[in-house]
Amino acid sequence: MIPAVQFPPQTPLRVDVQSTVFVLLVLVVMPIGAVRSKSIVAGRRGRPAPRKSDILARALLVQMLLFAFAFFVARTEGMAIWSWTGLNPGTIAVAAAALAILLFVGALSWQLRTPDERRTLWMRHLLPRTSGQWALWLVVSLAAGIAEETAYRGVLVVLLASVTASFVVAAILSAAAFAIVHYPQGAKSMGWVFAIGLVMQAVVSATGTLYVAMGVHAVYDVTAAIRAAGQINDDGGEGLEERM
């Protein structure tokens, strides 16, 4: 038996086609796609950079497909990852503490960068400018909170824990995969995102549900973009915190 942490519950699973494909998708296909997207979004290889609205629309599609596949695997494997423990002072405190940590990490990552690093951050290509782009950013942030928490903090952790017989190893591997998908943001940002992944896994374990982590994730992504807009005006350059 796999030793259980509070959430998600870890149970031995048989290795089948859908679970194998999901692990390969998250650990191999998506990181490769992230590497390719860096050059596409930046408009390299002799191609013009795509419009921000198109980039955000593509990101939304990816999140929707990720959630659909993760949901399918969770249902077919009988994973008990959809529990709802309700809102209470404890879960609210955990959510508030996690959001505060993420905002601190984001602010610290900005302060530790040189002016040149701030001006060349890849994520400046995604920062919304128009009202339409901001509306799309809100939708993408919500989708990312739902899809990525389901995939990385739920389904992937359960599958990896089943293979490794260790929740800790599974959580670390999941956070690493989460960081690699953010490769376009650069090596330094990947380190921050890895830490963010561990914080979010702690939220899931502490609250006994994915839903609190989904909310914290979405709120952080929106807040990071809003604060980035202010930082751009203050510094007279472009940049953006790590977006999960």
N, C-alpha and C positions, 0 to 999 in steps of 0.2 A: 504494500500500500504506500502511496505517496503521502508524506506528512502534509497536512493541510494548514494553510494560513487562513485567516478569517475570510478573505475573499480575493480572487474567485476560488471556489472550491476545486481542489485538485484531485482528479480521479484518473486511474490508468486508462488509456485509450488505445484502441488498435490502430495500427498504421494502415490507412487506406488511401484511395486515390485523391479524394477531395482534401483531406488534411495535408497530404504530401504536396499537392499543387498549391495550397494556400501558403505553406511554409516557403516553398520556392518562390512564390509570387512576392512575398513580403521581404524575404532575405536576399533574393537574387534579382528578380525582374524589376521591382520598383527602384532599388538602388541604381541599376543600370539606366533606367528611365530618368532618374534624377540627374545622373551625369550628363546625359544627352540634352536634357532640358536646359542646362546652364548655358550651353552655346546657342541653343535655339532662342531662348528668351533674350539673351544679350545681343542677338542679331549678328552673330559671327558666321564664319564660313561663307562670306559673301552674300548673306541673306539679310534683308531688312528686319529689324526687331518687330515682333507682332504687337498689336495694340494691347494695352493693359486689360481692356474689357475682354478680349479674346483669351488672354492668359488666365484671367480669373474664371472665365466660363469653362476653360479646359480643366482648371483645378477643381472646379465644382463637379464636373463629370467624373474625374478620377476619384474624388471622395465618395460619390454616389455608388460607383462600381465597387470600390473597396468595401463599403458598408454592406452592399448586397451580397458579396461573396462571403464576408465574415459572418453575416447573419445566416446564410445558407449552411456554412460549416458548423456553426454553433448549434443550429437546429438538428442537422443530421447526426451530429455527434452527441446530442443530448446534453450539451453544456449548460449548467445552471448559472448563467451569468446575467440574468435579467431581474434579479431580486431588487426590491425597492424597500429600503429601511425607513423611509419617511424623513421629513425634515424635523430636526430637534436641535436643541442648543449645542449638542456635541458635533453633529454633522456640519452645522453652520460654522462653528468655530474652526473645524478642520478645513472647510472650504476657504474661510477668510484667511487663515494662516497660510494655506497653500498659495492663494492668489498673492498675498503679500510677499512670499518668498520668490515667486516667479517675477513679480514686478521689480523686486530688488535685484534679482539676477539679470534681468533685462537692462536695468539702469547701470549696473556694474559693468556689464559687457560693453556698453556704450562708452563709459568713462575710461575703460582700459584700452580703448582703441586710439590710434594716432589719428590726426586730422585726415591724412591720406587714406587710411583704412575706412574712415567714416564716409568719405566721398566716393569710394569705390565699392561699397557693399553691394553685393548682387541683389539683395532684396529691395533696393531702391526702384527696381524695374516693376515691382508689384504694388508700390504704395499708391493708394487711390488718390485721384485729383478731383474728379467731377462727382456730382451728386449721384449719378448713375453708377459710377465705379464704387463709391462708398456703399451704396445699397447692395451691390453684388458682393463686396467684401464682407458685409454682415452675414449674407447667406452662406458664403464660403466658410466663414469662421464657425458658424453653427454646424455646418456639414462636417467640417474638420473635427470639431469637438466630438460629435457623435461617431463618425466613422473611425477616426484614429484611436479613440479610447476603446471602442469595441474591438478593433483589430489588434492593437498592440497591448493594451492592458487587460484585455479579456481573452480573446480566442488564441492569440499567439502564445501568451503566457501559459494557458492551459495545455496547449499542444507541446510546447517545449518542456514544461514540467513533467509531462507524461513520458517524454523521451529521456530526460536527464534525471528524473526522480528528485529534483531539487527546485523548490520555488525560487530560492535566491538566484540560482544560476539562470533560471528561466527569465526572471525579472531583469537581470543584467543583460542577457542576450537580447531581450525585447527592447530595452532602452538603447542598446547599441544599434540595432536595426533601425529604430526610430531616428537616431542621430544620423546614420548613413543616408537615409532618405532625404535629409536636409543638407546633403553634400554641396549643392550650389551656393549655400551661404558661406562656405569656406571652412577650413579646419578648426579655427578658433570657435566659430559658431557651433560646429558639430559637438565640441566639448560641452558647451553650455546646454545644448539640446539634450545631450545624454543625461546631464544632471536633472534637467526638467523632466525627462522620462521617468527617472527614479522617484522624483517628488510626486508625480502623478500616480505611479504605482502605489506609493505609500498612501495616497488619498483613497484609492480604491480599496486597499486592504483595511484602512482605518474605518471607513464608512460602511463597508460591506455592500457597496453598490457601484456600478459604473456611472450612474446618472450625475452624481455630484462632481466627479472628475470631468464629465462632459461639459457641465456648466462652467466650471473653472477654466477649462481649456478654451471654450468659446469666448468668455469674457476677457481672458488674457489676450487672445489674438486681436480682438477689437480695441482693447485698451492700448496694446503695443502700437497699433497703427495710429491711433489718435495722438499718443505721446510722441511718436516719431515725427508726425507733422509739425509739432511744436519744436522739436529738436532741430528740424531742418531750418525753421525760421530763425531760431536762436543762433545756430552755428553758421548760417549762410551757406550751407552745403546740403548734400543729400545723404540719407542713411536711414536705417531701420533696424530696430531690435530684432533678435531672433524670433521668428514666427514659428509656432509649433506646427 
